[in-house]
């Protein structure tokens, strides 16, 4: 346990950039992974510990339009310190989650100004397939794959408020898991696959717990 590491987003306070760091389990010895000089968020380890996926609001020209910042998805390889752009569709490219095979990942896309949906993609970004389809204009975000790779937990506002749902890895058998509160998000699995932790907004305290 004492040799384990965490990956985190760190900034220097308001009005500053946020970069991705690797730190010891207790938060010390933080070393930068990114240097994009922008807002960089949502880091995720691969199951084998060889890669980190993250989203950075990089500035670039999109299509024939003006240069602007777009939330693009990158992968960083720890051994070689190589990074590459995986998904740069116009709109969201975020919330990456590696599948147990370390060859594919889940992410949220909102292509062509459509509502956000969860997709499966290869690490080179060339093969992509949708997992969720609405319903309607519902947003489906923050996928988290179970330890055995059979079930995806995610956040969706299909019921009117963002709540936690689960579905099979192929997108079927959708089940709502949380009902209380006004905004539930960022699900993550216990290592044995029997529990889900998530953040819930407490209106009385005006914060997420």
Secondary structure, DSSP 8 states (H G I E B T S, - for coil): -TT-EEEEEEESSTTS-EEEEEEETTS-S-EE----SSBEEEEEE-TTSSEEEEEEEEEEE-TTS-EEEEEEEEEEETTTTEEEEEE--SS-EEEEEE-TTSSEEEEEE-GGG---EEEEEETTS--EEE----STT--EEEEEE-TTSSEEEEEE-TTSS-EEEEEETTS-S-EE---SSS-EEEEEE-TTSS-EEEEEEETTTTEE-
